[in-house]
Amino acid sequence: MKAGDHCEILGYDDALAEKYKIRLMEFGFHPGESVICLQSPSFGAPKVYQVSNTVFSLDDEVAAHVAVRLSGASE
């Protein structure tokens, strides 16, 4: 995702360890939840996402296992 992108979480792939799935859901990354990418820094730095009223950073290695449906970009 790029900064400003919005998506809906569809679920997680089977390659993601159960402990990571549980931790992400504790943070609010539930299927059906809307997510906004706030920052997408270069050089592999973790991206910053907003879920509900909370902001989290997630590295691409973990985020790649979250299935999403893009729903547009902010203006």
PDB file of N, CA, C and O in Angstrom:
ATOM      1  N   MET A   1       0.841  -1.186   0.000  1.00  0.00           N
ATOM      2  CA  MET A   1       0.000   0.000   0.000  1.00  0.00           C
ATOM      3  C   MET A   1       0.878   1.239   0.000  1.00  0.00           C
ATOM      4  O   MET A   1       1.990   1.240   0.528  1.00  0.00           O
ATOM      5  N   LYS A   2       0.350   2.290  -0.605  1.00  0.00           N
ATOM      6  CA  LYS A   2       1.031   3.585  -0.610  1.00  0.00           C
ATOM      7  C   LYS A   2       0.322   4.511   0.370  1.00  0.00           C
ATOM      8  O   LYS A   2      -0.827   4.269   0.743  1.00  0.00           O
ATOM      9  N   ALA A   3       1.005   5.564   0.783  1.00  0.00           N
ATOM     10  CA  ALA A   3       0.393   6.540   1.686  1.00  0.00           C
ATOM     11  C   ALA A   3      -0.899   7.060   1.057  1.00  0.00           C
ATOM     12  O   ALA A   3      -0.927   7.438  -0.114  1.00  0.00           O
ATOM     13  N   GLY A   4      -1.957   7.071   1.849  1.00  0.00           N
ATOM     14  CA  GLY A   4      -3.260   7.528   1.393  1.00  0.00           C
ATOM     15  C   GLY A   4      -4.184   6.417   0.942  1.00  0.00           C
ATOM     16  O   GLY A   4      -5.385   6.643   0.796  1.00  0.00           O
ATOM     17  N   ASP A   5      -3.655   5.215   0.717  1.00  0.00           N
ATOM     18  CA  ASP A   5      -4.493   4.095   0.301  1.00  0.00           C
ATOM     19  C   ASP A   5      -5.381   3.632   1.445  1.00  0.00           C
ATOM     20  O   ASP A   5      -4.975   3.624   2.607  1.00  0.00           O
ATOM     21  N   HIS A   6      -6.590   3.250   1.093  1.00  0.00           N
ATOM     22  CA  HIS A   6      -7.552   2.681   2.033  1.00  0.00           C
ATOM     23  C   HIS A   6      -7.806   1.239   1.615  1.00  0.00           C
ATOM     24  O   HIS A   6      -7.791   0.921   0.426  1.00  0.00           O
ATOM     25  N   CYS A   7      -8.038   0.373   2.584  1.00  0.00           N
ATOM     26  CA  CYS A   7      -8.356  -1.011   2.248  1.00  0.00           C
ATOM     27  C   CYS A   7      -9.245  -1.613   3.324  1.00  0.00           C
ATOM     28  O   CYS A   7      -9.452  -1.043   4.395  1.00  0.00           O
ATOM     29  N   GLU A   8      -9.759  -2.786   2.993  1.00  0.00           N
ATOM     30  CA  GLU A   8     -10.517  -3.591   3.942  1.00  0.00           C
ATOM     31  C   GLU A   8      -9.744  -4.885   4.144  1.00  0.00           C
ATOM     32  O   GLU A   8      -9.291  -5.490   3.172  1.00  0.00           O
ATOM     33  N   ILE A   9      -9.586  -5.314   5.373  1.00  0.00           N
ATOM     34  CA  ILE A   9      -8.888  -6.559   5.662  1.00  0.00           C
ATOM     35  C   ILE A   9      -9.814  -7.729   5.336  1.00  0.00           C
ATOM     36  O   ILE A   9     -10.955  -7.784   5.794  1.00  0.00           O
ATOM     37  N   LEU A  10      -9.294  -8.666   4.531  1.00  0.00           N
ATOM     38  CA  LEU A  10     -10.051  -9.864   4.170  1.00  0.00           C
ATOM     39  C   LEU A  10      -9.690 -11.044   5.059  1.00  0.00           C
ATOM     40  O   LEU A  10     -10.531 -11.901   5.326  1.00  0.00           O
ATOM     41  N   GLY A  11      -8.447 -11.092   5.516  1.00  0.00           N
ATOM     42  CA  GLY A  11      -7.991 -12.198   6.360  1.00  0.00           C
ATOM     43  C   GLY A  11      -6.481 -12.312   6.288  1.00  0.00           C
ATOM     44  O   GLY A  11      -5.787 -11.365   5.918  1.00  0.00           O
ATOM     45  N   TYR A  12      -5.984 -13.486   6.647  1.00  0.00           N
ATOM     46  CA  TYR A  12      -4.544 -13.739   6.696  1.00  0.00           C
ATOM     47  C   TYR A  12      -4.231 -14.997   5.903  1.00  0.00           C
ATOM     48  O   TYR A  12      -5.047 -15.917   5.847  1.00  0.00           O
ATOM     49  N   ASP A  13      -3.044 -15.043   5.286  1.00  0.00           N
ATOM     50  CA  ASP A  13      -2.681 -16.264   4.581  1.00  0.00           C
ATOM     51  C   ASP A  13      -2.159 -17.299   5.571  1.00  0.00           C
ATOM     52  O   ASP A  13      -1.835 -16.975   6.713  1.00  0.00           O
ATOM     53  N   ASP A  14      -2.083 -18.541   5.118  1.00  0.00           N
ATOM     54  CA  ASP A  14      -1.698 -19.645   6.001  1.00  0.00           C
ATOM     55  C   ASP A  14      -0.219 -19.634   6.370  1.00  0.00           C
ATOM     56  O   ASP A  14       0.186 -20.324   7.305  1.00  0.00           O
ATOM     57  N   ALA A  15       0.592 -18.864   5.651  1.00  0.00           N
ATOM     58  CA  ALA A  15       2.024 -18.818   5.934  1.00  0.00           C
ATOM     59  C   ALA A  15       2.350 -17.990   7.178  1.00  0.00           C
ATOM     60  O   ALA A  15       3.437 -18.118   7.742  1.00  0.00           O
ATOM     61  N   LEU A  16       1.410 -17.140   7.608  1.00  0.00           N
ATOM     62  CA  LEU A  16       1.648 -16.296   8.785  1.00  0.00           C
ATOM     63  C   LEU A  16       1.458 -17.118  10.052  1.00  0.00           C
ATOM     64  O   LEU A  16       0.425 -17.762  10.237  1.00  0.00           O
ATOM     65  N   ALA A  17       2.454 -17.090  10.913  1.00  0.00           N
ATOM     66  CA  ALA A  17       2.392 -17.851  12.165  1.00  0.00           C
ATOM     67  C   ALA A  17       1.195 -17.399  13.004  1.00  0.00           C
ATOM     68  O   ALA A  17       0.840 -16.220  13.024  1.00  0.00           O
ATOM     69  N   GLU A  18       0.590 -18.353  13.687  1.00  0.00           N
ATOM     70  CA  GLU A  18      -0.597 -18.086  14.502  1.00  0.00           C
ATOM     71  C   GLU A  18      -0.355 -16.978  15.519  1.00  0.00           C
ATOM     72  O   GLU A  18      -1.250 -16.169  15.761  1.00  0.00           O
ATOM     73  N   LYS A  19       0.839 -16.922  16.123  1.00  0.00           N
ATOM     74  CA  LYS A  19       1.119 -15.896  17.130  1.00  0.00           C
ATOM     75  C   LYS A  19       1.047 -14.492  16.518  1.00  0.00           C
ATOM     76  O   LYS A  19       0.654 -13.542  17.196  1.00  0.00           O
ATOM     77  N   TYR A  20       1.424 -14.357  15.239  1.00  0.00           N
ATOM     78  CA  TYR A  20       1.340 -13.051  14.577  1.00  0.00           C
ATOM     79  C   TYR A  20      -0.115 -12.697  14.260  1.00  0.00           C
ATOM     80  O   TYR A  20      -0.518 -11.541  14.392  1.00  0.00           O
ATOM     81  N   LYS A  21      -0.900 -13.694  13.841  1.00  0.00           N
ATOM     82  CA  LYS A  21      -2.322 -13.451  13.569  1.00  0.00           C
ATOM     83  C   LYS A  21      -3.021 -12.955  14.841  1.00  0.00           C
ATOM     84  O   LYS A  21      -3.781 -11.988  14.812  1.00  0.00           O
ATOM     85  N   ILE A  22      -2.748 -13.629  15.938  1.00  0.00           N
ATOM     86  CA  ILE A  22      -3.372 -13.254  17.206  1.00  0.00           C
ATOM     87  C   ILE A  22      -2.954 -11.839  17.605  1.00  0.00           C
ATOM     88  O   ILE A  22      -3.785 -11.031  18.021  1.00  0.00           O
ATOM     89  N   ARG A  23      -1.676 -11.552  17.474  1.00  0.00           N
ATOM     90  CA  ARG A  23      -1.180 -10.214  17.865  1.00  0.00           C
ATOM     91  C   ARG A  23      -1.782  -9.129  16.984  1.00  0.00           C
ATOM     92  O   ARG A  23      -2.172  -8.076  17.487  1.00  0.00           O
ATOM     93  N   LEU A  24      -1.863  -9.366  15.682  1.00  0.00           N
ATOM     94  CA  LEU A  24      -2.471  -8.381  14.784  1.00  0.00           C
ATOM     95  C   LEU A  24      -3.937  -8.139  15.143  1.00  0.00           C
ATOM     96  O   LEU A  24      -4.406  -7.002  15.113  1.00  0.00           O
ATOM     97  N   MET A  25      -4.652  -9.200  15.480  1.00  0.00           N
ATOM     98  CA  MET A  25      -6.055  -9.033  15.863  1.00  0.00           C
ATOM     99  C   MET A  25      -6.176  -8.293  17.192  1.00  0.00           C
ATOM    100  O   MET A  25      -7.134  -7.545  17.391  1.00  0.00           O
ATOM    101  N   GLU A  26      -5.227  -8.485  18.100  1.00  0.00           N
ATOM    102  CA  GLU A  26      -5.222  -7.708  19.342  1.00  0.00           C
ATOM    103  C   GLU A  26      -5.058  -6.220  19.044  1.00  0.00           C
ATOM    104  O   GLU A  26      -5.590  -5.376  19.765  1.00  0.00           O
ATOM    105  N   PHE A  27      -4.322  -5.902  17.986  1.00  0.00           N
ATOM    106  CA  PHE A  27      -4.128  -4.506  17.573  1.00  0.00           C
ATOM    107  C   PHE A  27      -5.330  -3.947  16.819  1.00  0.00           C
ATOM    108  O   PHE A  27      -5.393  -2.743  16.568  1.00  0.00           O
ATOM    109  N   GLY A  28      -6.288  -4.805  16.453  1.00  0.00           N
ATOM    110  CA  GLY A  28      -7.471  -4.330  15.742  1.00  0.00           C
ATOM    111  C   GLY A  28      -7.507  -4.674  14.271  1.00  0.00           C
ATOM    112  O   GLY A  28      -8.421  -4.251  13.563  1.00  0.00           O
ATOM    113  N   PHE A  29      -6.530  -5.436  13.790  1.00  0.00           N
ATOM    114  CA  PHE A  29      -6.494  -5.846  12.383  1.00  0.00           C
ATOM    115  C   PHE A  29      -7.395  -7.070  12.189  1.00  0.00           C
ATOM    116  O   PHE A  29      -6.907  -8.184  12.000  1.00  0.00           O
ATOM    117  N   HIS A  30      -8.720  -6.851  12.239  1.00  0.00           N
ATOM    118  CA  HIS A  30      -9.708  -7.914  12.095  1.00  0.00           C
ATOM    119  C   HIS A  30     -10.238  -7.934  10.668  1.00  0.00           C
ATOM    120  O   HIS A  30     -10.321  -6.884  10.030  1.00  0.00           O
ATOM    121  N   PRO A  31     -10.599  -9.114  10.153  1.00  0.00           N
ATOM    122  CA  PRO A  31     -11.267  -9.153   8.858  1.00  0.00           C
ATOM    123  C   PRO A  31     -12.502  -8.246   8.863  1.00  0.00           C
ATOM    124  O   PRO A  31     -13.288  -8.250   9.810  1.00  0.00           O
ATOM    125  N   GLY A  32     -12.650  -7.476   7.793  1.00  0.00           N
ATOM    126  CA  GLY A  32     -13.762  -6.530   7.680  1.00  0.00           C
ATOM    127  C   GLY A  32     -13.407  -5.125   8.144  1.00  0.00           C
ATOM    128  O   GLY A  32     -14.142  -4.178   7.862  1.00  0.00           O
ATOM    129  N   GLU A  33     -12.298  -4.976   8.845  1.00  0.00           N
ATOM    130  CA  GLU A  33     -11.878  -3.670   9.371  1.00  0.00           C
ATOM    131  C   GLU A  33     -11.264  -2.824   8.254  1.00  0.00           C
ATOM    132  O   GLU A  33     -10.583  -3.345   7.371  1.00  0.00           O
ATOM    133  N   SER A  34     -11.511  -1.519   8.305  1.00  0.00           N
ATOM    134  CA  SER A  34     -10.915  -0.580   7.353  1.00  0.00           C
ATOM    135  C   SER A  34      -9.563  -0.109   7.862  1.00  0.00           C
ATOM    136  O   SER A  34      -9.384   0.141   9.054  1.00  0.00           O
ATOM    137  N   VAL A  35      -8.605   0.010   6.932  1.00  0.00           N
ATOM    138  CA  VAL A  35      -7.239   0.419   7.255  1.00  0.00           C
ATOM    139  C   VAL A  35      -6.827   1.517   6.285  1.00  0.00           C
ATOM    140  O   VAL A  35      -7.171   1.477   5.104  1.00  0.00           O
ATOM    141  N   ILE A  36      -6.086   2.500   6.796  1.00  0.00           N
ATOM    142  CA  ILE A  36      -5.528   3.568   5.960  1.00  0.00           C
ATOM    143  C   ILE A  36      -4.017   3.531   6.122  1.00  0.00           C
ATOM    144  O   ILE A  36      -3.512   3.449   7.241  1.00  0.00           O
ATOM    145  N   CYS A  37      -3.295   3.591   5.011  1.00  0.00           N
ATOM    146  CA  CYS A  37      -1.841   3.706   5.062  1.00  0.00           C
ATOM    147  C   CYS A  37      -1.505   5.188   5.204  1.00  0.00           C
ATOM    148  O   CYS A  37      -1.762   5.975   4.292  1.00  0.00           O
ATOM    149  N   LEU A  38      -0.934   5.567   6.336  1.00  0.00           N
ATOM    150  CA  LEU A  38      -0.626   6.970   6.599  1.00  0.00           C
ATOM    151  C   LEU A  38       0.740   7.373   6.058  1.00  0.00           C
ATOM    152  O   LEU A  38       0.909   8.475   5.538  1.00  0.00           O
ATOM    153  N   GLN A  39       1.717   6.470   6.184  1.00  0.00           N
ATOM    154  CA  GLN A  39       3.079   6.756   5.715  1.00  0.00           C
ATOM    155  C   GLN A  39       3.661   5.509   5.087  1.00  0.00           C
ATOM    156  O   GLN A  39       3.491   4.399   5.593  1.00  0.00           O
ATOM    157  N   SER A  40       4.350   5.707   3.978  1.00  0.00           N
ATOM    158  CA  SER A  40       5.014   4.613   3.291  1.00  0.00           C
ATOM    159  C   SER A  40       6.444   5.029   2.986  1.00  0.00           C
ATOM    160  O   SER A  40       6.768   5.362   1.846  1.00  0.00           O
ATOM    161  N   PRO A  41       7.313   5.012   4.016  1.00  0.00           N
ATOM    162  CA  PRO A  41       8.686   5.469   3.827  1.00  0.00           C
ATOM    163  C   PRO A  41       9.467   4.537   2.903  1.00  0.00           C
ATOM    164  O   PRO A  41       9.094   3.379   2.713  1.00  0.00           O
ATOM    165  N   SER A  42      10.525   5.043   2.346  1.00  0.00           N
ATOM    166  CA  SER A  42      11.359   4.241   1.450  1.00  0.00           C
ATOM    167  C   SER A  42      12.405   3.461   2.248  1.00  0.00           C
ATOM    168  O   SER A  42      12.451   3.533   3.476  1.00  0.00           O
ATOM    169  N   PHE A  43      13.217   2.739   1.547  1.00  0.00           N
ATOM    170  CA  PHE A  43      14.337   1.973   2.113  1.00  0.00           C
ATOM    171  C   PHE A  43      13.886   0.878   3.076  1.00  0.00           C
ATOM    172  O   PHE A  43      14.635   0.521   3.985  1.00  0.00           O
ATOM    173  N   GLY A  44      12.683   0.338   2.898  1.00  0.00           N
ATOM    174  CA  GLY A  44      12.238  -0.794   3.696  1.00  0.00           C
ATOM    175  C   GLY A  44      11.806  -0.484   5.110  1.00  0.00           C
ATOM    176  O   GLY A  44      11.570  -1.399   5.899  1.00  0.00           O
ATOM    177  N   ALA A  45      11.697   0.794   5.448  1.00  0.00           N
ATOM    178  CA  ALA A  45      11.229   1.163   6.789  1.00  0.00           C
ATOM    179  C   ALA A  45       9.765   0.727   6.943  1.00  0.00           C
ATOM    180  O   ALA A  45       9.029   0.686   5.957  1.00  0.00           O
ATOM    181  N   PRO A  46       9.341   0.405   8.161  1.00  0.00           N
ATOM    182  CA  PRO A  46       7.950  -0.001   8.368  1.00  0.00           C
ATOM    183  C   PRO A  46       6.963   1.085   7.933  1.00  0.00           C
ATOM    184  O   PRO A  46       7.205   2.280   8.107  1.00  0.00           O
ATOM    185  N   LYS A  47       5.852   0.634   7.369  1.00  0.00           N
ATOM    186  CA  LYS A  47       4.782   1.554   6.979  1.00  0.00           C
ATOM    187  C   LYS A  47       3.921   1.849   8.203  1.00  0.00           C
ATOM    188  O   LYS A  47       3.899   1.080   9.165  1.00  0.00           O
ATOM    189  N   VAL A  48       3.220   2.966   8.150  1.00  0.00           N
ATOM    190  CA  VAL A  48       2.371   3.385   9.263  1.00  0.00           C
ATOM    191  C   VAL A  48       0.917   3.293   8.827  1.00  0.00           C
ATOM    192  O   VAL A  48       0.527   3.860   7.806  1.00  0.00           O
ATOM    193  N   TYR A  49       0.117   2.571   9.613  1.00  0.00           N
ATOM    194  CA  TYR A  49      -1.284   2.320   9.290  1.00  0.00           C
ATOM    195  C   TYR A  49      -2.192   2.827  10.403  1.00  0.00           C
ATOM    196  O   TYR A  49      -1.820   2.831  11.576  1.00  0.00           O
ATOM    197  N   GLN A  50      -3.390   3.253  10.012  1.00  0.00           N
ATOM    198  CA  GLN A  50      -4.417   3.611  10.982  1.00  0.00           C
ATOM    199  C   GLN A  50      -5.529   2.582  10.908  1.00  0.00           C
ATOM    200  O   GLN A  50      -6.071   2.309   9.837  1.00  0.00           O
ATOM    201  N   VAL A  51      -5.866   2.011  12.070  1.00  0.00           N
ATOM    202  CA  VAL A  51      -6.973   1.082  12.213  1.00  0.00           C
ATOM    203  C   VAL A  51      -7.856   1.665  13.307  1.00  0.00           C
ATOM    204  O   VAL A  51      -7.416   1.837  14.444  1.00  0.00           O
ATOM    205  N   SER A  52      -9.099   1.966  12.961  1.00  0.00           N
ATOM    206  CA  SER A  52     -10.004   2.671  13.875  1.00  0.00           C
ATOM    207  C   SER A  52      -9.335   3.989  14.267  1.00  0.00           C
ATOM    208  O   SER A  52      -8.980   4.777  13.389  1.00  0.00           O
ATOM    209  N   ASN A  53      -9.158   4.243  15.551  1.00  0.00           N
ATOM    210  CA  ASN A  53      -8.528   5.492  15.996  1.00  0.00           C
ATOM    211  C   ASN A  53      -7.103   5.278  16.483  1.00  0.00           C
ATOM    212  O   ASN A  53      -6.567   6.097  17.230  1.00  0.00           O
ATOM    213  N   THR A  54      -6.488   4.176  16.060  1.00  0.00           N
ATOM    214  CA  THR A  54      -5.159   3.837  16.527  1.00  0.00           C
ATOM    215  C   THR A  54      -4.189   3.745  15.355  1.00  0.00           C
ATOM    216  O   THR A  54      -4.567   3.340  14.256  1.00  0.00           O
ATOM    217  N   VAL A  55      -2.929   4.127  15.599  1.00  0.00           N
ATOM    218  CA  VAL A  55      -1.904   4.130  14.567  1.00  0.00           C
ATOM    219  C   VAL A  55      -0.826   3.106  14.931  1.00  0.00           C
ATOM    220  O   VAL A  55      -0.356   3.061  16.068  1.00  0.00           O
ATOM    221  N   PHE A  56      -0.440   2.281  13.946  1.00  0.00           N
ATOM    222  CA  PHE A  56       0.570   1.245  14.134  1.00  0.00           C
ATOM    223  C   PHE A  56       1.561   1.272  12.983  1.00  0.00           C
ATOM    224  O   PHE A  56       1.222   1.681  11.873  1.00  0.00           O
ATOM    225  N   SER A  57       2.785   0.836  13.249  1.00  0.00           N
ATOM    226  CA  SER A  57       3.730   0.603  12.158  1.00  0.00           C
ATOM    227  C   SER A  57       3.855  -0.903  11.984  1.00  0.00           C
ATOM    228  O   SER A  57       3.845  -1.664  12.952  1.00  0.00           O
ATOM    229  N   LEU A  58       3.973  -1.309  10.736  1.00  0.00           N
ATOM    230  CA  LEU A  58       4.076  -2.730  10.409  1.00  0.00           C
ATOM    231  C   LEU A  58       5.103  -2.882   9.310  1.00  0.00           C
ATOM    232  O   LEU A  58       5.084  -2.135   8.332  1.00  0.00           O
ATOM    233  N   ASP A  59       5.996  -3.840   9.460  1.00  0.00           N
ATOM    234  CA  ASP A  59       6.967  -4.041   8.386  1.00  0.00           C
ATOM    235  C   ASP A  59       6.333  -4.845   7.253  1.00  0.00           C
ATOM    236  O   ASP A  59       5.349  -5.556   7.457  1.00  0.00           O
ATOM    237  N   ASP A  60       6.901  -4.725   6.076  1.00  0.00           N
ATOM    238  CA  ASP A  60       6.340  -5.375   4.888  1.00  0.00           C
ATOM    239  C   ASP A  60       6.332  -6.892   5.006  1.00  0.00           C
ATOM    240  O   ASP A  60       5.478  -7.558   4.420  1.00  0.00           O
ATOM    241  N   GLU A  61       7.276  -7.441   5.762  1.00  0.00           N
ATOM    242  CA  GLU A  61       7.367  -8.893   5.911  1.00  0.00           C
ATOM    243  C   GLU A  61       6.107  -9.464   6.571  1.00  0.00           C
ATOM    244  O   GLU A  61       5.642 -10.538   6.190  1.00  0.00           O
ATOM    245  N   VAL A  62       5.563  -8.760   7.543  1.00  0.00           N
ATOM    246  CA  VAL A  62       4.328  -9.195   8.207  1.00  0.00           C
ATOM    247  C   VAL A  62       3.111  -8.750   7.391  1.00  0.00           C
ATOM    248  O   VAL A  62       2.183  -9.533   7.185  1.00  0.00           O
ATOM    249  N   ALA A  63       3.113  -7.512   6.933  1.00  0.00           N
ATOM    250  CA  ALA A  63       1.968  -6.973   6.194  1.00  0.00           C
ATOM    251  C   ALA A  63       1.675  -7.767   4.928  1.00  0.00           C
ATOM    252  O   ALA A  63       0.526  -7.819   4.489  1.00  0.00           O
ATOM    253  N   ALA A  64       2.687  -8.382   4.337  1.00  0.00           N
ATOM    254  CA  ALA A  64       2.496  -9.153   3.103  1.00  0.00           C
ATOM    255  C   ALA A  64       1.575 -10.352   3.313  1.00  0.00           C
ATOM    256  O   ALA A  64       1.041 -10.890   2.343  1.00  0.00           O
ATOM    257  N   HIS A  65       1.381 -10.775   4.549  1.00  0.00           N
ATOM    258  CA  HIS A  65       0.535 -11.931   4.846  1.00  0.00           C
ATOM    259  C   HIS A  65      -0.911 -11.538   5.154  1.00  0.00           C
ATOM    260  O   HIS A  65      -1.745 -12.401   5.425  1.00  0.00           O
ATOM    261  N   VAL A  66      -1.204 -10.248   5.114  1.00  0.00           N
ATOM    262  CA  VAL A  66      -2.561  -9.769   5.368  1.00  0.00           C
ATOM    263  C   VAL A  66      -3.240  -9.550   4.015  1.00  0.00           C
ATOM    264  O   VAL A  66      -2.793  -8.734   3.208  1.00  0.00           O
ATOM    265  N   ALA A  67      -4.316 -10.283   3.781  1.00  0.00           N
ATOM    266  CA  ALA A  67      -5.066 -10.144   2.526  1.00  0.00           C
ATOM    267  C   ALA A  67      -6.002  -8.947   2.650  1.00  0.00           C
ATOM    268  O   ALA A  67      -6.762  -8.843   3.612  1.00  0.00           O
ATOM    269  N   VAL A  68      -5.943  -8.047   1.672  1.00  0.00           N
ATOM    270  CA  VAL A  68      -6.771  -6.841   1.713  1.00  0.00           C
ATOM    271  C   VAL A  68      -7.430  -6.599   0.353  1.00  0.00           C
ATOM    272  O   VAL A  68      -7.017  -7.145  -0.670  1.00  0.00           O
ATOM    273  N   ARG A  69      -8.459  -5.769   0.382  1.00  0.00           N
ATOM    274  CA  ARG A  69      -9.105  -5.284  -0.840  1.00  0.00           C
ATOM    275  C   ARG A  69      -8.980  -3.765  -0.808  1.00  0.00           C
ATOM    276  O   ARG A  69      -9.542  -3.112   0.071  1.00  0.00           O
ATOM    277  N   LEU A  70      -8.250  -3.205  -1.759  1.00  0.00           N
ATOM    278  CA  LEU A  70      -8.108  -1.744  -1.826  1.00  0.00           C
ATOM    279  C   LEU A  70      -9.474  -1.125  -2.097  1.00  0.00           C
ATOM    280  O   LEU A  70     -10.280  -1.649  -2.866  1.00  0.00           O
ATOM    281  N   SER A  71      -9.707   0.012  -1.438  1.00  0.00           N
ATOM    282  CA  SER A  71     -11.009   0.672  -1.602  1.00  0.00           C
ATOM    283  C   SER A  71     -10.864   2.124  -2.009  1.00  0.00           C
ATOM    284  O   SER A  71     -11.811   2.895  -1.857  1.00  0.00           O
ATOM    285  N   GLY A  72      -9.706   2.522  -2.523  1.00  0.00           N
ATOM    286  CA  GLY A  72      -9.519   3.883  -2.998  1.00  0.00           C
ATOM    287  C   GLY A  72      -8.437   4.593  -2.214  1.00  0.00           C
ATOM    288  O   GLY A  72      -7.835   4.037  -1.295  1.00  0.00           O
ATOM    289  N   ALA A  73      -8.204   5.843  -2.602  1.00  0.00           N
ATOM    290  CA  ALA A  73      -7.178   6.664  -1.957  1.00  0.00           C
ATOM    291  C   ALA A  73      -7.814   7.933  -1.435  1.00  0.00           C
ATOM    292  O   ALA A  73      -8.829   8.395  -1.955  1.00  0.00           O
ATOM    293  N   SER A  74      -7.210   8.490  -0.408  1.00  0.00           N
ATOM    294  CA  SER A  74      -7.714   9.741   0.145  1.00  0.00           C
ATOM    295  C   SER A  74      -7.325  10.886  -0.755  1.00  0.00           C
ATOM    296  O   SER A  74      -6.354  10.796  -1.506  1.00  0.00           O
ATOM    297  N   GLU A  75      -8.069  11.943  -0.682  1.00  0.00           N
ATOM    298  CA  GLU A  75      -7.799  13.138  -1.497  1.00  0.00           C
ATOM    299  C   GLU A  75      -6.910  14.087  -0.749  1.00  0.00           C
ATOM    300  O   GLU A  75      -6.569  15.150  -1.266  1.00  0.00           O
TER     301      GLU A  75
END
